[in-house]
Amino acid sequence: MVLFVDGEAKSDSTFLDFDKLTKLHQISSKFAGENARELFPRDKYLYVGEHEMVAVTQDDLNIEFIGSEDATTCHIIILREKNLLSCGVVHIGTQNMKFYSQNSAF
């Protein structure tokens, strides 16, 4: 799998050097500086807890926000597919975790 940042393919060594990715650094800093937003049931949010994953498309009228928290020793991965306007969130909490789809484990 290739990682693209600002439309450019990045190698592992480039990605690890965060200082060279100035636009990503600027966007990340701006996001980190924003105030937290309190959500209410009318906001149509989906919370992804540890050991959970979700994928949604833009035409899902029941979900406006997807979020997770408390990743002290975990990883939260957010994937966005621009052509199909879909998004996935995974909250990984242990190296032995397996994800199951309807057809297989991966």
N, C-alpha and C positions, 0 to 999 in steps of 0.2 A: 504494500500500500504506500502511496506517495502522499506526503503532506504538502499542501499548497498554502502559502501565506501571501496575500495580496496578488494572487494569480501566478506566483512563481513556485516551482517545485523546490523543496528544501531537503537537504540531506540531514542525517542525524547530527552531524557535527555542527552544521549551520544552525539547526533548531536549538541546540544546547547553548549557543552563544546569543542569549537574549538581547544583549547590547547592540548587536548588528541589525536586529529587526526593529528599527526605529518606529515605523508606523504601528506595528503590533504593540510595542512598548507604550506609545502615546495612547492608543485606544484602551489598553489594559489599565493604565494609570487613571484615565478619565473614568472608566467603569468602577475602579476600586474607590474612587473619591466620591461616588454618588451616595446619597442617603438611602438607607434601606426603606423599602415600601411595605407598609402593612397591607396584607390582603384579607379580604372578607369573602364569605361563601358566594356572594353575587359576582365576584371577580373570575369565577370559573377557572380555578387553578388545580393543578395536579402535582401532588407532592411525591417525590421519588425517595424512598427510604433506603437504608443500607441493604445491599443484596437485592435490589430491585432494578428493573430497567423498563423503559417505555419508549414507544415510537408513535408519533402522531403526524397527521397531515394538516395542512392549512384549512381544509374544508370541514374539520371537526369543530362544530359550533359549541361543543361543551367545554372546550379547553382554550383559554387565552394565555395562561402562564404555566410553565413547568419549572419546578425548582427542587432543590435539595439543600442540605446543610450538614453541619457537624462532620466534616471530613478531616478530622484530626489525624488519623492514620489511614484514611481511605483515599480513594481517587474518585472524582466525579468527572465523567467524560460527557461532553456535549457534542453531538454531531448534527450538522445541518446540510441538507441536500437542497441546493438552490433551484434546480430544474423542476423537481416535483413538489417543492415547497413543504418538505417534511423535516421533522426534527426528532432526534433521539437523545435520551439522557440515561446514563448508566451510573450507578453508585456502587463501586466495587470496594468491598470491605476486607477481603482476605485473598491470598494468592491461590487458595484451593477452591475458590468459587467456580461453579459451572453455571452457564446460562442455558436455559432450555427454550427452544422454540417449539412449535407444534410438531415439527418433524424430526428434530435432532438436537443434540447437545453440542455446544461449541464454546 
